Amino acid sequence: MISAVCLGFFGSIFGLVGMKCTKIGGSDKNKARIACLAGLIFILCGLCSMTGCSLYAHRITSEFFDPSFVAQK
């Protein structure tokens, strides 16, 4: 989840730089590449967050159905 937050932050920065209304980033061709990179980073961010949530849900489910787990259910 920490990597998803970090990737989301950098994806937002690249997305802001890649917009046509900003002055930084160079030509329109460079801005298109930066915006495409931001999209790829957002896809990686989604995959990281989905993986983190799935692993946490699997751990909770496996602990709930484990008969040797002694904590409160």
C-alpha positions in Angstrom: 0.0 0.0 0.0 2.9 2.3 0.6 4.2 1.8 -2.9 0.7 2.4 -4.2 0.6 5.8 -2.4 4.0 6.7 -3.7 3.2 5.7 -7.2 -0.1 7.6 -7.0 1.8 10.7 -5.9 4.3 10.5 -8.8 1.5 9.7 -11.2 -0.4 12.8 -10.2 2.8 14.9 -10.6 3.4 13.5 -14.1 -0.3 13.9 -15.0 -0.1 17.6 -14.0 3.1 18.1 -16.0 1.6 16.3 -19.0 -1.5 18.4 -19.3 -1.6 20.8 -22.3 -2.5 23.8 -20.1 0.8 23.8 -18.2 3.9 25.6 -19.4 6.4 23.0 -18.2 7.1 19.8 -20.0 8.2 21.0 -23.4 6.5 20.4 -26.7 3.1 18.7 -27.2 4.9 15.5 -28.2 6.8 15.4 -24.9 3.7 16.2 -23.0 1.9 13.3 -24.6 4.7 11.0 -23.6 4.6 12.3 -20.0 0.8 11.9 -19.9 1.1 8.3 -21.2 3.7 7.6 -18.5 1.4 9.0 -15.9 -1.3 6.6 -17.1 1.0 3.7 -16.8 2.0 4.7 -13.3 -1.6 5.0 -12.3 -2.2 1.4 -13.6 0.8 0.2 -11.5 -0.7 2.1 -8.5 -4.0 0.3 -8.9 -2.3 -3.1 -9.2 -0.2 -2.4 -6.1 -3.3 -1.3 -4.1 -5.3 -4.3 -5.3 -2.5 -6.7 -4.3 -2.2 -5.1 -0.9 -5.9 -5.3 -0.2 -6.2 -8.8 -1.5 -3.3 -10.1 0.7 -4.8 -8.4 3.8 -8.2 -9.9 3.1 -6.7 -13.4 2.6 -4.8 -13.1 5.9 -8.0 -12.1 7.8 -10.0 -14.9 6.2 -7.4 -17.5 6.8 -7.0 -16.5 10.5 -10.8 -16.5 11.0 -11.1 -20.1 9.7 -8.0 -21.4 11.5 -9.0 -23.5 14.5 -5.7 -23.0 16.2 -5.9 -19.2 16.1 -6.7 -18.1 19.7 -7.6 -14.4 19.3 -11.1 -13.2 19.5 -13.2 -13.9 16.4 
